[in-house]
Amino acid sequence: MKRNVAAFLMLLFSQTVIALQRDSILRFTMYDEVDVTLDIPGEFSLSEEILVVLYALPNGNTTAQTMGKEMQPGDDWHYDIQHIKAQTQFVRNRMKNKNIVVAYLENIYKSWPAWKSKHKNHSILVSHIVDTIYHLFPARKTTVCLNGHSGGGSFVFSYLDGEKYIPAFVRRIVFLDSDYGYQVQYGDQIVQWLKSSKHNSLQVFAYKDSLVMLNGKRIVSDTGGTWYRSRKMLNYLSSRFEFKKDSNATLQVYRAEKGRIGFYLHPNPENKILHTRQVELNGFIHSVLAGTKYESDGYEYFGKRAYEP
């Protein structure tokens, strides 16, 4: 870890409240291959809880592209498909009683499945990455949300591979169209974690990708996409929890345990590619706020961008 990151955090936690001129972006590298970029809010109060969202980047994106920006002529289109920085600010404006920190996780291959294939001990490395970020902050005040889009789900599953029991500090797990790697072997582990605390939450997002064509070819097989994997996970959990279905014109929504378990499935009747649209259209916001008292407060999942300002 670079000294400036450690020094800044020591200064931060030596104060009850530290007001920065603006949000701070700090960066360090682990194993010479993984860049961790911390987005820390401009006003940080140790009297409030700290939620650290570990956001594993989608395949092909840099951290800057994932953060997003106001687009200008000639800008790369990748800057306009995630907007996690703006969506984070929206979440902060709602959850004023918490310090919302986002840790962007990028590797040199710009693909967590590719990184995973290069490391037989991937689960040990990922567990160390998560523990390191968690321990940068005061443990008694800090909880973690494991999140990510696309290939970022591979990072989450690597973490589950390395933990027999999901630690208590992990309070939220999100698969934002990213659960390609789901297997039944993870089912009991997730169930045990969900039942261990009424504060633990699982939120899953997917769209029907099994019939989508690109250049005359299907983008996934019948069993390879998130639609199949998400429904497989839902079927498994349905034998342990009572779900209620709430469909509207756009989504099939399945909730259990007063919303702390949620599946948001887009049937995609027009067979469009909606992979990044699920993030862009307030997906990150909903991934953090779904099942809380702030759910749908000033935004609609798969609606107009609520973070545009």
N, C-alpha and C positions, 0 to 999 in steps of 0.2 A: 504494500500500500504506500502511496506517495505521502511524504511527511505533511504536505499542506492539507490533505484531507483529514488526517488524524489530528493535526493541530487545530483545524477549524472546529471539528466536532468537540474537542476538549474545551475550547472556548465557549461553544454553543451550550454545552451541558453544565458549564460553571455558572450560568446565569439562570434565574427563574424564567425570565423572558428576554430574548434578544431580538431586537428589531433590525432587520437588514434593509438596505436600500431597496432591494428587490429579491425575488427568489434566487437562491444560490444553486449553481450547477457545478458539482464536484465530480471528478473522475479519477478512477484508479484501475489498475490492471491486475488480474490474477492468472497465474500459470502462463504468462506471456501470450495468452490467446483470448482471454475473456475481459472485455471492457465493461466496467460497472460505472454507470453515470447516475449520480444522485441528484434529484430535483427536490430541494428542501425549501419549504415555504418561507416567505419573507418575514413572517412573525411566528416565532417558534416558542411555545410555552410549555414548560415542564409541569405545569399544573394540569395540562390536558393530556389525553391519551395520544399515542403515536401509532398511526397505521402506516406500515411500510408495504407498498404494493410492488412486488417483484414482477416486472413486465418483461417476459422473454420475447425478443423481437421476432417478427415474422420473417420467413425466408426472403432474402434479397434486399432487405431494408437496412440502412444505416440508422444509428440513433438519431441523428439530426432529421432524417426523413420521417422517422417514426414520431418525433416530437411535432413536426409539421411547421408551417409558416404561412404567412399571407402570400399568396401566389403572385408572381410577376411574370411578364412575358418571357418565355425561354426557360422557365424553371422546370426541373425534372418533375414528372407527374407523381413520383413517389412521395413528394412533400405534401400532397393533397389527399391522401387516402387513409390516414390514421388520426392525425391531429391530437395526439395523446397529451401534449402540453396544454392545449386550450381546453380539452376535456377535463384535465386535472384541475385547472383553475375553476371550472364550473363546479366540480365536486367540492373543492375547498370553500367555495361561496355558499354551499349548502351545509356541509359538515363543519361548521365553524367551531364546534366543540372538540375537534380533533386536529392534530398535526398530520396532514396527508403528505407523505414522502413517497416519491416514485423512484424505483431503482430500475433503470433500463439495462437490460442484459444483452450484450452483443458479443459475438465471437468472430474470429478472423475469417471463417468460412461463410459468414452471413447466413448460416443455416444450423439450427440446433440438431436436426437429424444427421447432418454431415459431421458436425463436431462429435456427436455421440458415437458415430461409426469409427472415429479415429481413436477413441479411448475406451479400452475394455473396462477400466475402472471409473467409468463416467458417473456412476451413482455416488461413489465416494467423493469425487470432485464436486459434484453438484451439491451434495449435502454440506460440504465445506464452504461453498460459495454462499449458500443460504444462511448458514450459521454465522459466517463472518459479517454479512450485512446486518443480520439481526442484532449481533452483539456490538455493533457500532452505536446502538441506542440503548438507553436505560431499560433493562429487561422488565422491570416491574410495571413499566408504562407502555410497553411496545407489543403489538401484535402484527402478524404478517398475512398478506394476501398473495397467494401464488397465482399469477395471471399470465396471459400471453396469447398471441394470435398465431394462427397457421402453424408453422413448424415450432413455434414457441411451446406448444403442448408437449413436445419431446423433452424439454427441460423439466416440466412438471412431473412427467412420468419417470424420468431419471431420478428425481428426488424421492418419489414413492418407492422406487426400486431399492433405495438406500436406507429406508426407514421401515422397520417392522411395524411400528406404531407411529402415526403422524403426530408430531409434537404438539403440545397444548398451545404454544405460541402461534401456531398456524390456525387462524380463525376463519379463513375464507380461501376457497379454491375455485378458480374460474377456468373454464375451457371456452375461449372465445373463437369458435369455429376452429378448434385446435386438437380435438381428442382423437386424432387418427390412430394413435397407439393404444387406445383402450382395449383391454382384455379382461375377461371375467376375473382373473387373478387379482385385479385391483378392487373388485367389488366389495369383498369383506373388509378390506383395509379402509375403504371410504365409509362403509356403513359403521364400523367401529368408531371411527373418528366423529362422524355425524352424531352418533348416540352418546358420545362421551361428554358433550357439552351442548346446551341449548343455544350457545353463542356461535357455534360452528355452522358455516354456510357453504353450500355448493351451488354454483350457477353455471349452466351449460347452454351454449348458443350454437346453432347449426342451421343449415339450409339444405333442401333436397338437391344434392349435387350429383346424384347417381345417373341422371339422364342428360346432364349438361354436355354440350359438344363444343369443342374448340378446334378449328381447322379440320373439321370432319371427323374428329376422334373424341371419344368420351374422356373427360378429364380424370375420372376415377372409375374403379370397378364397382360391381354391385355391393361389395363388402368393404371397399377401401376408403370410402368417404366419411365425413363427419355425420351425415344423416344416418347412415347405418350404425355407426359406432355410438352415436348419442342415443338412438332408440334402443340399442342393446344395453347401454348403461341404465336407461330409464326402466326397461323391462326388469332388469335385475333389482333395482332399488324399489320397484313397485311391490315386490314380494316382502319388503321390510317396512315400507312406509305407505301411508294412504295418500294417493295423489288425487287432485281435482283438476279436471281439464277446463280451460277457459279459452276458447277459440274466438278470434275476431276475423275481420276480413283479410288480415295479413298474416297472422301468426297462430300457431298452435302452442298454447302455453299450459304447462303442467307444473303444479305447485304442491308441495307437501310441507308439513311442520310450520304452518303460518308463513310460508314464503321463504323460509331460510334454505329450502331446496327448490330450485327452479330450473325448468327446461324451456327454452324459447326456440321453437322450431318453425322455420319458414318453409311452407310447402312448395314454393317456387313453381307455380303453375305454368309460367312462361319459359321455364328452363333457361333462365339467365344466370350469368356468373355473379353471384352475390357475396363472394368470399370477403372482399374488403369493405363492401357496403355495410356489412354487419357491424364493423368497427366505426366507420365514418358516420353512420346515422345514429350517433349517441350510444354506440355499443360499449365503449369503455366506461362511460358514465353509468350506464345501467349495470355493468358488471360489478361495480363497486356499491351502488345504491340499492339494487334489487333486494327485496326482503327487509329493508330498513324503513324507518318512518319517512325517509326522504325519497322513496321510490316514486318516480313519475312527477316529482315536484319541479315544475317548470320545464319539463322535457318529455318527449315520448320516444321510446325505443323504436327504431326504424321509422322515425318521423323526421321532420325538418331539423337541420343542425341547430341545436340549442346553444352551442358554444361559439357561434359566429362572431359575436362582438369581441 
